[in-house]
Amino acid sequence: MVQKIILTSFFFIASLSVYGQNIVSMDNAIHIAAQQIQNGLEGGSKIVVYQFQSQNDRISDYVLKEMFNLLVNSRKFTVLDRTSQEVINAERNFQYVTNAGMVSDESLMSLTKVIGAQAIVTGSIDDAVSEYRFYIKAIGTETTQALVSFAVSVNKNDRRIKGFLPKTGGEKFGTGALNILLGLGSYIEGDVAGGLTLTAGYALTAGLFITEIFAIDWDSPAYGVPATIGFGVAGLTLVYGFARPFIYNRSPKLTAVLDNTGLGIVTVSNNKPAFQLLYKIKF
């Protein structure tokens, strides 16, 4: 009886393992697709990494850039992307036939001929309810039939995709609540700059209170000043932590300003510490 239970458990776990192998991360899907293209096209071919359809432009840009880099670094092909001058010149005098924002296969085939490439890479990612389906194909110059076609399921909770998609109000509030823990929410969201800012704010707060307790005598003129500043820094950091998720990925310009703005402490003429706002500009 015990042996039967153990054997049944073994096959159950094994079946889960096999099933899990069919669902990959976004990054793994891109790497496998790039390998499929390398294996399916002749070495020395001129190829164009052209378009990828998704529910978010940031996802599309990410996939295209990663695919381009992987194919270039394979050193197997001459690789162009949509920003290449040859492609831009060909597009100027080219009539597109679009389908839901995508250039049709027939138009892609014609564009490939104009550029003088042997294949053009296109793809998409679709929401399949319990998972995403990731598709990549390479179309040749002679026919709309794909020279390479690849599809794989991507984890619905993939960290990369979730980082690109806009958060709901509840998710943003949850991130703000976690930011109380030294910016943990921002780190989880992939917002490293926001997380570091929050960590620095809470660290500064702790330093001010430690200074108040251990470094200043109760009869000193500066007694109470570090603690007052500490409460101010803590309050600003707390507010920033809740506001940051609502700004990140929504307002890049405001995010850039916040990333380059920080609190500082200076000594004024009466030798008492005071706040200052610091903003850095990179050239």
Secondary structure, 3 states (H helix, E strand, C coil): CHHHHHHHHHHHHHHHHHHHCCEECHHHHHHHHHHHHHHHCCCCCEEEEEEEECCCHHHHHHHHHHHHHHHHHCCCCEEEECCCHHHHHHHHCCCCCEECCEECHHHHHHHHHHHCCCEEEEEEEEECCCCEEEEEEEEECCCCCEEEEEEEEECCCCHHHHHHCCCCHHHHHHHHHHCCCCCHHHHHHCCHHHHHHHHHHHHHHHHHHHHHHHCCCCCCCCCCHHHHHHHHHHHHHHHHHHHHHHHCCCCHHHHHHHHCEEEEEEECCCCCEEEEEEECCCC
